[in-house]
């Protein structure tokens, strides 16, 4: 399971790091390990009876595919076993979408994963970050901003719902997860 974000304290609580925030919630305070070879922080953990590996690429967003591909190759996974969690500037804050999608939607981290895995068929957990100011500034600037006080409550609820969606996806068909959370 790959959570997208940018490394460094400067980006820690920004909109673009929602993928990391979801994985941190799943990690439940456990200590992350670092793999310089994989260019990622990782944590092997049991989630609802399933053994999973949580991966936070330590490269910048547009190179996230390297860590995903490294884990994919080392664990001999099927593409359906790969979950990717990330922010989505086209979804309103508070919304989440789960599924397989036909493109990256312009998200450079997702495009990097598509390019490195040579597939778009992994399962995605998109977490909305859009607000009324989204269209008034360049996307690159907007995604690197922190959440307002009002938005923090909404994003925390989204993160919790995403964790619940991931837990269900570990044991139920994707259609069931989509019907419940989309």
C-alpha contacts under 8 A as a table, 3 or more apart, distances in Angstrom:
res1	aa1	res2	aa2	distance
1	X	52	X	7.20
1	X	53	X	6.06
1	X	54	X	4.97
1	X	55	X	5.94
1	X	82	X	5.82
1	X	83	X	4.63
1	X	84	X	5.84
1	X	85	X	7.68
2	X	19	X	7.77
2	X	54	X	6.10
2	X	55	X	4.71
2	X	56	X	5.98
2	X	57	X	7.60
2	X	68	X	6.64
2	X	82	X	7.61
2	X	83	X	6.16
2	X	84	X	4.75
2	X	85	X	6.22
3	X	18	X	7.86
3	X	19	X	4.12
3	X	20	X	4.94
3	X	21	X	7.98
3	X	22	X	7.21
3	X	23	X	6.09
3	X	54	X	7.56
3	X	55	X	6.25
3	X	56	X	5.34
3	X	57	X	7.54
3	X	84	X	5.85
3	X	85	X	4.73
3	X	86	X	6.16
4	X	16	X	7.68
4	X	17	X	6.38
4	X	18	X	7.27
4	X	19	X	4.57
4	X	20	X	5.80
4	X	56	X	6.41
4	X	57	X	6.84
4	X	61	X	6.78
4	X	64	X	7.04
4	X	84	X	7.45
4	X	85	X	6.25
4	X	86	X	5.28
4	X	87	X	7.86
4	X	109	X	6.84
5	X	16	X	5.74
5	X	17	X	4.03
5	X	18	X	6.82
5	X	19	X	5.93
5	X	20	X	5.58
5	X	56	X	7.25
5	X	57	X	7.33
5	X	60	X	7.35
5	X	61	X	6.02
5	X	86	X	7.61
6	X	11	X	6.10
6	X	12	X	7.53
6	X	16	X	7.27
6	X	17	X	6.25
6	X	57	X	7.84
6	X	58	X	6.82
6	X	59	X	6.86
6	X	60	X	5.06
6	X	61	X	5.70
7	X	11	X	6.68
7	X	12	X	7.36
7	X	57	X	7.96
7	X	58	X	5.40
7	X	59	X	6.71
7	X	60	X	6.59
8	X	11	X	5.80
8	X	12	X	6.45
9	X	12	X	5.02
11	X	14	X	5.37
11	X	16	X	7.80
11	X	17	X	6.94
11	X	144	X	6.75
12	X	17	X	6.46
13	X	17	X	6.42
13	X	18	X	7.81
13	X	21	X	7.98
13	X	146	X	5.76
13	X	147	X	7.51
14	X	17	X	5.49
14	X	18	X	7.35
14	X	143	X	6.81
14	X	144	X	5.29
14	X	145	X	5.13
14	X	146	X	4.22
14	X	147	X	6.63
15	X	18	X	5.83
15	X	87	X	6.78
15	X	129	X	6.38
15	X	142	X	7.82
15	X	143	X	5.01
15	X	144	X	5.96
15	X	145	X	6.09
15	X	146	X	6.02
15	X	147	X	6.70
16	X	19	X	7.60
16	X	86	X	7.59
16	X	87	X	5.82
16	X	143	X	5.03
16	X	144	X	5.94
17	X	20	X	5.34
17	X	21	X	6.38
17	X	86	X	7.53
17	X	87	X	7.17
18	X	21	X	4.85
18	X	22	X	6.25
18	X	85	X	7.90
18	X	86	X	6.01
18	X	87	X	5.54
18	X	127	X	7.24
18	X	159	X	7.75
19	X	22	X	5.30
19	X	23	X	6.47
19	X	84	X	7.98
19	X	85	X	4.82
19	X	86	X	4.30
19	X	87	X	6.36
19	X	127	X	7.99
20	X	23	X	5.11
20	X	24	X	6.06
20	X	56	X	6.36
20	X	85	X	7.99
20	X	86	X	7.97
21	X	24	X	5.02
21	X	25	X	6.27
21	X	159	X	7.26
22	X	25	X	5.13
22	X	26	X	6.39
22	X	85	X	7.48
22	X	159	X	5.45
22	X	160	X	7.66
22	X	162	X	7.10
22	X	163	X	6.57
23	X	26	X	4.92
23	X	27	X	5.99
23	X	54	X	6.65
23	X	55	X	7.95
23	X	56	X	7.86
24	X	27	X	4.88
24	X	28	X	6.45
24	X	29	X	7.22
25	X	28	X	5.33
25	X	29	X	7.69
25	X	159	X	7.73
25	X	160	X	7.80
25	X	163	X	7.45
26	X	47	X	7.71
26	X	163	X	6.63
27	X	30	X	5.43
27	X	31	X	7.96
27	X	43	X	7.49
27	X	45	X	7.44
27	X	54	X	7.85
30	X	43	X	7.94
31	X	43	X	7.46
32	X	41	X	5.97
32	X	42	X	5.65
32	X	43	X	5.36
33	X	41	X	5.45
33	X	42	X	5.26
33	X	43	X	6.13
34	X	39	X	7.82
34	X	40	X	6.04
34	X	41	X	4.43
34	X	42	X	6.22
35	X	38	X	5.28
35	X	39	X	5.83
35	X	40	X	5.52
35	X	41	X	6.17
35	X	42	X	7.37
36	X	39	X	4.77
36	X	40	X	6.70
37	X	40	X	7.96
38	X	66	X	7.32
38	X	67	X	5.17
38	X	70	X	5.82
38	X	71	X	7.36
39	X	57	X	5.98
39	X	58	X	5.45
39	X	59	X	6.43
39	X	66	X	7.48
39	X	67	X	5.80
40	X	55	X	6.37
40	X	56	X	5.41
40	X	57	X	4.12
40	X	58	X	4.74
40	X	59	X	7.44
40	X	67	X	5.99
41	X	55	X	5.80
41	X	56	X	5.07
41	X	57	X	6.31
41	X	58	X	6.63
42	X	53	X	6.71
42	X	54	X	5.42
42	X	55	X	4.52
42	X	56	X	6.28
43	X	53	X	5.58
43	X	54	X	5.14
43	X	55	X	6.75
44	X	51	X	7.10
44	X	52	X	5.77
44	X	53	X	4.37
44	X	54	X	6.32
45	X	51	X	5.74
45	X	52	X	5.49
45	X	53	X	6.24
45	X	54	X	7.58
46	X	49	X	5.80
46	X	50	X	5.26
46	X	51	X	4.39
46	X	52	X	6.01
47	X	50	X	5.19
47	X	51	X	6.35
47	X	52	X	6.79
47	X	167	X	6.92
48	X	167	X	6.42
48	X	170	X	8.00
50	X	170	X	7.03
55	X	67	X	7.72
55	X	68	X	7.77
57	X	60	X	7.71
57	X	64	X	5.63
57	X	66	X	7.98
57	X	67	X	5.58
57	X	68	X	7.69
58	X	64	X	7.82
59	X	62	X	7.93
59	X	63	X	5.87
59	X	64	X	6.16
60	X	63	X	5.75
60	X	64	X	6.68
61	X	64	X	5.35
61	X	108	X	6.63
61	X	109	X	4.78
62	X	65	X	7.77
62	X	108	X	4.95
62	X	109	X	4.64
62	X	111	X	7.68
62	X	112	X	5.90
63	X	66	X	6.13
63	X	109	X	6.52
63	X	112	X	5.83
64	X	67	X	5.96
64	X	68	X	6.75
64	X	109	X	5.42
64	X	110	X	7.64
64	X	112	X	5.95
64	X	113	X	6.30
65	X	68	X	4.99
65	X	69	X	5.90
65	X	109	X	6.98
65	X	110	X	7.53
65	X	111	X	7.85
65	X	112	X	4.57
65	X	113	X	3.74
65	X	114	X	7.23
65	X	115	X	7.16
65	X	116	X	5.28
65	X	117	X	7.31
66	X	69	X	5.24
66	X	70	X	6.12
66	X	112	X	7.71
66	X	113	X	7.33
66	X	116	X	6.48
67	X	70	X	5.02
67	X	71	X	6.25
68	X	71	X	5.34
68	X	72	X	6.02
68	X	113	X	6.48
68	X	116	X	7.73
68	X	117	X	7.58
69	X	72	X	4.89
69	X	73	X	6.00
69	X	113	X	7.31
69	X	116	X	5.84
69	X	117	X	5.66
70	X	73	X	5.33
70	X	74	X	6.10
71	X	74	X	5.12
71	X	75	X	5.97
72	X	75	X	5.57
72	X	76	X	6.09
72	X	77	X	5.60
72	X	82	X	7.67
72	X	117	X	7.87
73	X	76	X	5.41
73	X	77	X	7.14
77	X	81	X	6.14
77	X	82	X	7.50
78	X	81	X	5.37
78	X	82	X	7.30
79	X	82	X	5.49
79	X	119	X	7.79
79	X	121	X	6.48
79	X	122	X	5.35
80	X	83	X	7.67
80	X	121	X	7.08
80	X	122	X	5.43
80	X	123	X	6.41
81	X	122	X	7.32
81	X	123	X	7.73
82	X	122	X	5.38
82	X	123	X	6.19
83	X	122	X	6.20
83	X	123	X	4.82
83	X	124	X	5.72
83	X	125	X	7.34
84	X	122	X	7.32
84	X	123	X	6.32
84	X	124	X	4.89
84	X	125	X	6.11
85	X	124	X	5.97
85	X	125	X	4.65
85	X	126	X	6.06
85	X	127	X	7.55
86	X	124	X	7.89
86	X	125	X	6.47
86	X	126	X	5.35
86	X	127	X	6.08
87	X	126	X	5.79
87	X	127	X	4.80
87	X	128	X	5.93
87	X	129	X	6.30
88	X	91	X	5.68
88	X	107	X	7.75
88	X	126	X	5.70
88	X	127	X	5.52
88	X	128	X	4.83
88	X	129	X	5.91
88	X	130	X	7.44
89	X	92	X	7.47
89	X	128	X	6.15
89	X	129	X	5.35
89	X	130	X	5.01
89	X	134	X	7.64
89	X	139	X	7.89
89	X	143	X	7.63
90	X	128	X	6.88
90	X	129	X	7.61
90	X	130	X	6.10
91	X	95	X	6.22
91	X	96	X	7.46
91	X	127	X	7.22
91	X	128	X	4.23
91	X	129	X	6.32
91	X	130	X	5.66
92	X	95	X	5.71
92	X	128	X	4.93
92	X	129	X	5.70
92	X	130	X	4.39
92	X	131	X	6.11
93	X	127	X	7.51
93	X	128	X	4.48
93	X	129	X	4.28
93	X	130	X	5.19
93	X	131	X	6.36
93	X	151	X	7.52
93	X	154	X	6.73
93	X	155	X	6.62
93	X	158	X	7.87
94	X	127	X	7.49
94	X	128	X	5.97
94	X	129	X	7.39
94	X	154	X	5.35
94	X	155	X	5.94
94	X	157	X	7.04
94	X	158	X	5.20
95	X	127	X	6.27
95	X	128	X	5.11
95	X	158	X	6.67
96	X	125	X	7.00
96	X	126	X	5.48
96	X	127	X	4.62
96	X	128	X	5.84
96	X	158	X	6.80
96	X	161	X	7.91
96	X	162	X	6.98
96	X	181	X	7.02
96	X	182	X	6.43
97	X	124	X	7.85
97	X	125	X	5.90
97	X	126	X	5.08
97	X	127	X	6.75
97	X	178	X	7.41
97	X	181	X	6.83
97	X	182	X	5.03
98	X	123	X	7.27
98	X	124	X	5.60
98	X	125	X	4.70
98	X	126	X	6.31
98	X	165	X	7.86
98	X	177	X	7.24
98	X	178	X	5.59
98	X	181	X	7.10
98	X	182	X	6.39
99	X	123	X	5.51
99	X	124	X	5.40
99	X	125	X	6.92
99	X	174	X	6.99
99	X	178	X	6.46
100	X	120	X	7.55
100	X	121	X	5.77
100	X	122	X	6.19
100	X	123	X	5.16
100	X	124	X	6.00
101	X	104	X	7.67
101	X	120	X	7.06
101	X	121	X	7.16
101	X	124	X	7.62
102	X	120	X	6.56
102	X	121	X	7.89
103	X	106	X	7.88
103	X	111	X	7.83
103	X	120	X	6.83
104	X	107	X	5.41
104	X	108	X	7.34
104	X	110	X	5.39
104	X	111	X	5.19
104	X	114	X	7.67
106	X	111	X	7.42
107	X	110	X	5.42
107	X	111	X	6.21
108	X	111	X	4.94
108	X	112	X	6.11
109	X	112	X	5.11
109	X	113	X	6.47
110	X	113	X	5.07
110	X	114	X	6.23
111	X	114	X	4.98
111	X	115	X	6.07
112	X	115	X	5.10
112	X	116	X	6.07
113	X	116	X	5.10
113	X	117	X	5.85
113	X	118	X	7.91
114	X	117	X	5.37
114	X	118	X	5.46
114	X	119	X	5.23
114	X	120	X	5.22
115	X	118	X	5.07
115	X	119	X	7.15
116	X	119	X	8.00
117	X	120	X	7.90
119	X	122	X	7.33
125	X	162	X	7.03
125	X	166	X	7.94
127	X	158	X	6.86
127	X	159	X	7.66
127	X	162	X	7.55
129	X	155	X	7.78
130	X	133	X	7.88
130	X	134	X	5.81
131	X	134	X	5.50
132	X	135	X	7.28
133	X	136	X	5.32
133	X	137	X	7.23
134	X	137	X	6.34
134	X	139	X	7.17
134	X	142	X	6.43
135	X	138	X	7.40
135	X	139	X	7.76
137	X	141	X	6.87
137	X	142	X	6.55
138	X	141	X	5.46
138	X	142	X	6.36
139	X	142	X	4.99
139	X	143	X	6.11
140	X	143	X	5.75
140	X	144	X	6.81
141	X	144	X	5.53
141	X	145	X	6.89
142	X	145	X	5.53
147	X	150	X	7.89
147	X	151	X	5.55
147	X	152	X	5.75
148	X	151	X	5.04
148	X	152	X	6.16
149	X	152	X	5.25
149	X	153	X	7.26
150	X	153	X	6.02
150	X	154	X	7.17
151	X	154	X	5.03
151	X	155	X	6.03
152	X	155	X	5.16
152	X	156	X	5.98
153	X	156	X	5.22
153	X	157	X	6.32
154	X	157	X	5.19
154	X	158	X	6.26
155	X	158	X	4.84
155	X	159	X	6.04
156	X	159	X	5.03
156	X	160	X	6.25
157	X	160	X	5.10
157	X	161	X	6.20
158	X	161	X	5.06
158	X	162	X	6.03
159	X	162	X	5.03
159	X	163	X	6.23
160	X	163	X	5.11
160	X	164	X	6.35
161	X	164	X	4.99
161	X	165	X	6.15
161	X	181	X	7.91
162	X	165	X	4.90
162	X	166	X	6.13
163	X	166	X	5.10
163	X	167	X	6.23
164	X	167	X	5.13
164	X	168	X	6.28
165	X	168	X	5.16
165	X	169	X	6.07
165	X	177	X	6.33
165	X	181	X	6.72
166	X	169	X	4.94
166	X	170	X	6.31
167	X	170	X	5.33
167	X	171	X	7.21
168	X	171	X	5.59
168	X	172	X	5.75
168	X	177	X	6.40
169	X	172	X	5.25
169	X	173	X	6.64
169	X	174	X	6.18
169	X	177	X	6.01
172	X	176	X	6.56
172	X	177	X	7.02
173	X	176	X	5.50
173	X	177	X	6.76
174	X	177	X	5.11
174	X	178	X	6.13
175	X	178	X	5.06
175	X	179	X	6.06
176	X	179	X	5.16
176	X	180	X	6.28
177	X	180	X	5.25
177	X	181	X	6.10
177	X	182	X	7.99
178	X	181	X	5.37
178	X	182	X	5.24
179	X	182	X	5.98
